[in-house]
């Protein structure tokens, strides 16, 4: 696993309490949802892309994936989700290109955000993100562009 500490990839974004994923168009902010539950807000520039709240009603670990452009103009892909119940280790995340680009894949660099959320970042443009849970279950998401 290629897990990094938060401060290695995240830096303050400006006046608010968002942190920027270095070299990417994305930033995140920890907040609170109803009933005091933790929430993770994901931004693409100033636009909110997703708000993630752990819940017992959804068993998914991989909740979204998005591609964008790095600060230097190259393609980059982001996936995000929540930890499995009671675990503090993110799933193994792999990004795959579609058939058009060949079926190459790349392991993402995981970033832990707070005690319940994870991000995974990979350089390149990919069609799908796959998360493999500790119990061997696999979840797949199409990457949004």
Order of alpha helices (4+ residues) and beta strands (2+ residues): alpha-beta-beta-beta-beta-beta-beta-beta-beta-beta-beta-beta-beta-beta
